[in-house]
Amino acid sequence: MKRLWLIGAIGIGAGIAWALTSGLWAERQPEWPSRKKLRREARRAEAARRAQEQAPVRPPEVHVEKEAETGLKVPLGDLTR
């Protein structure tokens, strides 16, 4: 009977030791990046490349006339307010 207890205790101890050393309960990252992460990185790299290749945006030209009608209620030259 003592041998049976000894064999059982050794078996349980070996099982616990294996589980702890194998990382069964450890939270590990996969050793390769996931497909989702690879797609995200590729999409960001492509967007950055397109942003560098794109010509800088120029502001639109503004047409200005002297003494033009603006539709303002207070003339621009008045400083009454």
N, CA, C and O atoms as CSV, one atom per row, in Angstrom:
chain,resi,resn,atom,element,x,y,z
A,1,MET,N,N,0.810,-1.177,0.000
A,1,MET,CA,C,0.000,0.000,0.000
A,1,MET,C,C,0.867,1.260,0.000
A,1,MET,O,O,0.513,2.259,-0.626
A,2,LYS,N,N,2.016,1.212,0.710
A,2,LYS,CA,C,2.896,2.364,0.739
A,2,LYS,C,C,3.472,2.649,-0.638
A,2,LYS,O,O,3.663,3.806,-1.014
A,3,ARG,N,N,3.749,1.577,-1.395
A,3,ARG,CA,C,4.287,1.783,-2.750
A,3,ARG,C,C,3.273,2.475,-3.652
A,3,ARG,O,O,3.635,3.328,-4.463
A,4,LEU,N,N,2.023,2.112,-3.510
A,4,LEU,CA,C,0.976,2.716,-4.329
A,4,LEU,C,C,0.859,4.218,-4.048
A,4,LEU,O,O,0.727,5.016,-4.976
A,5,TRP,N,N,0.907,4.599,-2.775
A,5,TRP,CA,C,0.889,6.015,-2.412
A,5,TRP,C,C,2.118,6.725,-2.954
A,5,TRP,O,O,2.019,7.845,-3.453
A,6,LEU,N,N,3.245,6.099,-2.861
A,6,LEU,CA,C,4.495,6.696,-3.338
A,6,LEU,C,C,4.445,6.887,-4.854
A,6,LEU,O,O,4.843,7.938,-5.356
A,7,ILE,N,N,3.963,5.892,-5.582
A,7,ILE,CA,C,3.862,5.991,-7.042
A,7,ILE,C,C,2.855,7.085,-7.421
A,7,ILE,O,O,3.095,7.862,-8.345
A,8,GLY,N,N,1.748,7.139,-6.713
A,8,GLY,CA,C,0.745,8.175,-6.976
A,8,GLY,C,C,1.287,9.576,-6.705
A,8,GLY,O,O,1.061,10.493,-7.494
A,9,ALA,N,N,1.999,9.743,-5.594
A,9,ALA,CA,C,2.560,11.054,-5.249
A,9,ALA,C,C,3.614,11.476,-6.271
A,9,ALA,O,O,3.674,12.642,-6.662
A,10,ILE,N,N,4.440,10.528,-6.701
A,10,ILE,CA,C,5.455,10.829,-7.712
A,10,ILE,C,C,4.774,11.213,-9.028
A,10,ILE,O,O,5.206,12.151,-9.699
A,11,GLY,N,N,3.723,10.501,-9.394
A,11,GLY,CA,C,2.990,10.809,-10.625
A,11,GLY,C,C,2.346,12.186,-10.582
A,11,GLY,O,O,2.424,12.942,-11.550
A,12,ILE,N,N,1.709,12.512,-9.463
A,12,ILE,CA,C,1.077,13.828,-9.336
A,12,ILE,C,C,2.144,14.927,-9.343
A,12,ILE,O,O,1.967,15.961,-9.986
A,13,GLY,N,N,3.236,14.704,-8.638
A,13,GLY,CA,C,4.324,15.692,-8.616
A,13,GLY,C,C,4.920,15.907,-9.998
A,13,GLY,O,O,5.203,17.037,-10.396
A,14,ALA,N,N,5.108,14.801,-10.730
A,14,ALA,CA,C,5.652,14.917,-12.082
A,14,ALA,C,C,4.677,15.662,-12.996
A,14,ALA,O,O,5.096,16.464,-13.830
A,15,GLY,N,N,3.382,15.399,-12.840
A,15,GLY,CA,C,2.375,16.100,-13.647
A,15,GLY,C,C,2.348,17.597,-13.363
A,15,GLY,O,O,2.275,18.404,-14.290
A,16,ILE,N,N,2.405,17.966,-12.102
A,16,ILE,CA,C,2.427,19.384,-11.737
A,16,ILE,C,C,3.704,20.042,-12.247
A,16,ILE,O,O,3.655,21.154,-12.772
A,17,ALA,N,N,4.845,19.372,-12.101
A,17,ALA,CA,C,6.118,19.927,-12.581
A,17,ALA,C,C,6.075,20.120,-14.104
A,17,ALA,O,O,6.550,21.133,-14.617
A,18,TRP,N,N,5.510,19.155,-14.815
A,18,TRP,CA,C,5.413,19.272,-16.280
A,18,TRP,C,C,4.513,20.438,-16.677
A,18,TRP,O,O,4.834,21.192,-17.595
A,19,ALA,N,N,3.379,20.583,-15.978
A,19,ALA,CA,C,2.436,21.650,-16.310
A,19,ALA,C,C,3.055,23.020,-16.069
A,19,ALA,O,O,2.845,23.942,-16.857
A,20,LEU,N,N,3.812,23.160,-14.993
A,20,LEU,CA,C,4.432,24.452,-14.696
A,20,LEU,C,C,5.569,24.780,-15.658
A,20,LEU,O,O,5.719,25.932,-16.063
A,21,THR,N,N,6.366,23.789,-16.027
A,21,THR,CA,C,7.504,24.060,-16.908
A,21,THR,C,C,7.098,24.148,-18.372
A,21,THR,O,O,7.810,24.769,-19.160
A,22,SER,N,N,5.998,23.557,-18.756
A,22,SER,CA,C,5.585,23.595,-20.154
A,22,SER,C,C,4.874,24.896,-20.496
A,22,SER,O,O,4.620,25.164,-21.670
A,23,GLY,N,N,4.552,25.702,-19.504
A,23,GLY,CA,C,3.853,26.944,-19.752
A,23,GLY,C,C,2.381,26.726,-19.995
A,23,GLY,O,O,1.749,27.517,-20.695
A,24,LEU,N,N,1.829,25.694,-19.446
A,24,LEU,CA,C,0.427,25.369,-19.639
A,24,LEU,C,C,-0.467,26.486,-19.111
A,24,LEU,O,O,-1.473,26.818,-19.737
A,25,TRP,N,N,-0.111,27.068,-17.969
A,25,TRP,CA,C,-0.918,28.127,-17.380
A,25,TRP,C,C,-0.336,29.515,-17.627
A,25,TRP,O,O,-0.960,30.522,-17.291
A,26,ALA,N,N,0.834,29.567,-18.202
A,26,ALA,CA,C,1.469,30.865,-18.449
A,26,ALA,C,C,0.815,31.544,-19.640
A,26,ALA,O,O,0.463,30.886,-20.619
A,27,GLU,N,N,0.651,32.849,-19.559
A,27,GLU,CA,C,0.110,33.607,-20.685
A,27,GLU,C,C,1.275,33.990,-21.581
A,27,GLU,O,O,2.076,34.866,-21.254
A,28,ARG,N,N,1.347,33.324,-22.703
A,28,ARG,CA,C,2.447,33.597,-23.624
A,28,ARG,C,C,1.899,34.159,-24.921
A,28,ARG,O,O,0.801,33.810,-25.353
A,29,GLN,N,N,2.684,35.037,-25.537
A,29,GLN,CA,C,2.353,35.548,-26.857
A,29,GLN,C,C,2.772,34.506,-27.874
A,29,GLN,O,O,3.739,33.777,-27.650
A,30,PRO,N,N,2.068,34.423,-28.981
A,30,PRO,CA,C,2.525,33.501,-30.018
A,30,PRO,C,C,3.876,33.968,-30.565
A,30,PRO,O,O,4.173,35.162,-30.568
A,31,GLU,N,N,4.666,33.041,-31.013
A,31,GLU,CA,C,6.011,33.382,-31.465
A,31,GLU,C,C,5.995,34.038,-32.837
A,31,GLU,O,O,7.008,34.598,-33.257
A,32,TRP,N,N,4.884,33.984,-33.539
A,32,TRP,CA,C,4.773,34.645,-34.842
A,32,TRP,C,C,3.643,35.668,-34.742
A,32,TRP,O,O,2.673,35.457,-34.014
A,33,PRO,N,N,3.769,36.778,-35.477
A,33,PRO,CA,C,2.687,37.761,-35.418
A,33,PRO,C,C,1.420,37.224,-36.084
A,33,PRO,O,O,1.483,36.452,-37.041
A,34,SER,N,N,0.303,37.637,-35.572
A,34,SER,CA,C,-0.957,37.160,-36.127
A,34,SER,C,C,-1.212,37.801,-37.488
A,34,SER,O,O,-0.615,38.825,-37.822
A,35,ARG,N,N,-2.094,37.199,-38.261
A,35,ARG,CA,C,-2.412,37.736,-39.591
A,35,ARG,C,C,-3.046,39.112,-39.480
A,35,ARG,O,O,-2.786,39.985,-40.308
A,36,LYS,N,N,-3.867,39.310,-38.474
A,36,LYS,CA,C,-4.517,40.608,-38.291
A,36,LYS,C,C,-3.471,41.697,-38.060
A,36,LYS,O,O,-3.568,42.788,-38.621
A,37,LYS,N,N,-2.476,41.396,-37.235
A,37,LYS,CA,C,-1.425,42.371,-36.949
A,37,LYS,C,C,-0.604,42.653,-38.205
A,37,LYS,O,O,-0.237,43.802,-38.455
A,38,LEU,N,N,-0.316,41.637,-38.987
A,38,LEU,CA,C,0.433,41.837,-40.227
A,38,LEU,C,C,-0.350,42.700,-41.209
A,38,LEU,O,O,0.224,43.584,-41.845
A,39,ARG,N,N,-1.655,42.457,-41.341
A,39,ARG,CA,C,-2.483,43.262,-42.239
A,39,ARG,C,C,-2.533,44.711,-41.781
A,39,ARG,O,O,-2.453,45.627,-42.600
A,40,ARG,N,N,-2.665,44.925,-40.475
A,40,ARG,CA,C,-2.724,46.277,-39.930
A,40,ARG,C,C,-1.423,47.026,-40.207
A,40,ARG,O,O,-1.455,48.185,-40.621
A,41,GLU,N,N,-0.278,46.378,-39.984
A,41,GLU,CA,C,1.010,47.016,-40.242
A,41,GLU,C,C,1.192,47.327,-41.719
A,41,GLU,O,O,1.718,48.383,-42.071
A,42,ALA,N,N,0.759,46.414,-42.590
A,42,ALA,CA,C,0.864,46.647,-44.029
A,42,ALA,C,C,-0.019,47.814,-44.454
A,42,ALA,O,O,0.386,48.633,-45.279
A,43,ARG,N,N,-1.221,47.891,-43.895
A,43,ARG,CA,C,-2.131,48.983,-44.228
A,43,ARG,C,C,-1.557,50.326,-43.779
A,43,ARG,O,O,-1.654,51.312,-44.510
A,44,ARG,N,N,-0.965,50.375,-42.598
A,44,ARG,CA,C,-0.365,51.621,-42.101
A,44,ARG,C,C,0.838,52.023,-42.941
A,44,ARG,O,O,1.020,53.205,-43.234
A,45,ALA,N,N,1.654,51.061,-43.329
A,45,ALA,CA,C,2.823,51.360,-44.158
A,45,ALA,C,C,2.386,51.890,-45.519
A,45,ALA,O,O,2.988,52.826,-46.045
A,46,GLU,N,N,1.341,51.295,-46.088
A,46,GLU,CA,C,0.831,51.751,-47.391
A,46,GLU,C,C,0.263,53.160,-47.282
A,46,GLU,O,O,0.483,53.981,-48.173
A,47,ALA,N,N,-0.459,53.454,-46.216
A,47,ALA,CA,C,-1.022,54.795,-46.025
A,47,ALA,C,C,0.091,55.824,-45.849
A,47,ALA,O,O,-0.009,56.933,-46.374
A,48,ALA,N,N,1.142,55.477,-45.123
A,48,ALA,CA,C,2.264,56.400,-44.942
A,48,ALA,C,C,2.986,56.639,-46.266
A,48,ALA,O,O,3.400,57.761,-46.557
A,49,ARG,N,N,3.136,55.591,-47.062
A,49,ARG,CA,C,3.803,55.738,-48.366
A,49,ARG,C,C,2.981,56.631,-49.285
A,49,ARG,O,O,3.533,57.495,-49.967
A,50,ARG,N,N,1.654,56.428,-49.308
A,50,ARG,CA,C,0.785,57.252,-50.153
A,50,ARG,C,C,0.785,58.706,-49.693
A,50,ARG,O,O,0.730,59.612,-50.524
A,51,ALA,N,N,0.847,58.944,-48.382
A,51,ALA,CA,C,0.859,60.308,-47.863
A,51,ALA,C,C,2.140,61.032,-48.270
A,51,ALA,O,O,2.109,62.238,-48.515
A,52,GLN,N,N,3.260,60.320,-48.347
A,52,GLN,CA,C,4.514,60.944,-48.757
A,52,GLN,C,C,4.537,61.211,-50.249
A,52,GLN,O,O,5.122,62.200,-50.690
A,53,GLU,N,N,3.909,60.343,-51.036
A,53,GLU,CA,C,3.906,60.513,-52.485
A,53,GLU,C,C,2.937,61.596,-52.933
A,53,GLU,O,O,3.129,62.184,-53.998
A,54,GLN,N,N,1.908,61.874,-52.154
A,54,GLN,CA,C,0.874,62.824,-52.539
A,54,GLN,C,C,1.454,64.240,-52.561
A,54,GLN,O,O,2.217,64.627,-51.677
A,55,ALA,N,N,1.075,65.000,-53.589
A,55,ALA,CA,C,1.531,66.383,-53.710
A,55,ALA,C,C,0.931,67.219,-52.586
A,55,ALA,O,O,-0.187,66.956,-52.144
A,56,PRO,N,N,1.664,68.220,-52.125
A,56,PRO,CA,C,1.106,69.057,-51.063
A,56,PRO,C,C,-0.122,69.824,-51.568
A,56,PRO,O,O,-0.175,70.244,-52.724
A,57,VAL,N,N,-1.077,69.992,-50.706
A,57,VAL,CA,C,-2.323,70.646,-51.068
A,57,VAL,C,C,-2.122,72.160,-50.986
A,57,VAL,O,O,-1.686,72.691,-49.965
A,58,ARG,N,N,-2.450,72.834,-52.080
A,58,ARG,CA,C,-2.340,74.294,-52.096
A,58,ARG,C,C,-3.706,74.889,-51.768
A,58,ARG,O,O,-4.742,74.352,-52.162
A,59,PRO,N,N,-3.691,75.998,-51.046
A,59,PRO,CA,C,-4.984,76.634,-50.767
A,59,PRO,C,C,-5.561,77.212,-52.057
A,59,PRO,O,O,-4.804,77.614,-52.941
A,60,PRO,N,N,-6.872,77.259,-52.178
A,60,PRO,CA,C,-7.462,77.798,-53.405
A,60,PRO,C,C,-7.174,79.293,-53.527
A,60,PRO,O,O,-7.019,79.996,-52.528
A,61,GLU,N,N,-7.108,79.763,-54.773
A,61,GLU,CA,C,-6.864,81.183,-54.995
A,61,GLU,C,C,-8.108,81.965,-54.584
A,61,GLU,O,O,-9.238,81.523,-54.793
A,62,VAL,N,N,-7.876,83.122,-54.002
A,62,VAL,CA,C,-8.964,83.971,-53.547
A,62,VAL,C,C,-9.007,85.207,-54.436
A,62,VAL,O,O,-7.991,85.865,-54.659
A,63,HIS,N,N,-10.196,85.509,-54.937
A,63,HIS,CA,C,-10.379,86.690,-55.781
A,63,HIS,C,C,-10.768,87.859,-54.885
A,63,HIS,O,O,-11.790,87.807,-54.202
A,64,VAL,N,N,-9.952,88.918,-54.887
A,64,VAL,CA,C,-10.200,90.075,-54.025
A,64,VAL,C,C,-10.383,91.307,-54.904
A,64,VAL,O,O,-9.577,91.560,-55.799
A,65,GLU,N,N,-11.439,92.071,-54.650
A,65,GLU,CA,C,-11.672,93.332,-55.357
A,65,GLU,C,C,-11.698,94.466,-54.350
A,65,GLU,O,O,-12.202,94.325,-53.236
A,66,LYS,N,N,-11.149,95.579,-54.763
A,66,LYS,CA,C,-11.189,96.767,-53.925
A,66,LYS,C,C,-12.594,97.357,-54.007
A,66,LYS,O,O,-13.194,97.404,-55.080
A,67,GLU,N,N,-13.117,97.809,-52.855
A,67,GLU,CA,C,-14.443,98.428,-52.789
A,67,GLU,C,C,-15.556,97.460,-53.212
A,67,GLU,O,O,-16.580,97.896,-53.737
A,68,ALA,N,N,-15.373,96.186,-52.995
A,68,ALA,CA,C,-16.379,95.200,-53.378
A,68,ALA,C,C,-17.507,95.167,-52.358
A,68,ALA,O,O,-17.292,95.431,-51.176
A,69,GLU,N,N,-18.711,94.841,-52.820
A,69,GLU,CA,C,-19.872,94.725,-51.935
A,69,GLU,C,C,-19.729,93.444,-51.107
A,69,GLU,O,O,-19.534,92.363,-51.661
A,70,THR,N,N,-19.827,93.569,-49.797
A,70,THR,CA,C,-19.660,92.406,-48.930
A,70,THR,C,C,-20.954,91.955,-48.297
A,70,THR,O,O,-21.062,90.816,-47.841
A,71,GLY,N,N,-21.948,92.843,-48.263
A,71,GLY,CA,C,-23.207,92.482,-47.623
A,71,GLY,C,C,-23.151,92.611,-46.115
A,71,GLY,O,O,-24.047,92.130,-45.422
A,72,LEU,N,N,-22.120,93.248,-45.595
A,72,LEU,CA,C,-22.015,93.436,-44.150
A,72,LEU,C,C,-22.922,94.575,-43.723
A,72,LEU,O,O,-23.133,95.518,-44.486
A,73,LYS,N,N,-23.455,94.502,-42.527
A,73,LYS,CA,C,-24.336,95.553,-42.015
A,73,LYS,C,C,-23.528,96.739,-41.516
A,73,LYS,O,O,-24.007,97.872,-41.564
A,74,VAL,N,N,-22.306,96.501,-41.037
A,74,VAL,CA,C,-21.447,97.563,-40.535
A,74,VAL,C,C,-20.292,97.715,-41.517
A,74,VAL,O,O,-19.599,96.734,-41.788
A,75,PRO,N,N,-20.063,98.895,-42.052
A,75,PRO,CA,C,-18.948,99.080,-42.967
A,75,PRO,C,C,-17.621,98.758,-42.276
A,75,PRO,O,O,-17.478,98.938,-41.067
A,76,LEU,N,N,-16.674,98.289,-43.046
A,76,LEU,CA,C,-15.406,97.861,-42.484
A,76,LEU,C,C,-14.631,99.022,-41.873
A,76,LEU,O,O,-13.872,98.811,-40.927
A,77,GLY,N,N,-14.798,100.235,-42.380
A,77,GLY,CA,C,-14.039,101.372,-41.882
A,77,GLY,C,C,-14.583,101.940,-40.580
A,77,GLY,O,O,-13.884,102.700,-39.910
A,78,ASP,N,N,-15.815,101.594,-40.203
A,78,ASP,CA,C,-16.399,102.139,-38.984
A,78,ASP,C,C,-15.839,101.443,-37.751
A,78,ASP,O,O,-15.784,100.215,-37.688
A,79,LEU,N,N,-15.432,102.229,-36.787
A,79,LEU,CA,C,-14.927,101.659,-35.536
A,79,LEU,C,C,-15.832,102.060,-34.380
A,79,LEU,O,O,-15.349,102.335,-33.282
A,80,THR,N,N,-17.127,102.097,-34.616
A,80,THR,CA,C,-18.069,102.520,-33.589
A,80,THR,C,C,-18.290,101.431,-32.533
A,80,THR,O,O,-18.726,101.740,-31.424
A,81,ARG,N,N,-18.014,100.236,-32.834
A,81,ARG,CA,C,-18.245,99.139,-31.878
A,81,ARG,C,C,-17.002,98.774,-31.172
A,81,ARG,O,O,-17.010,97.873,-30.333
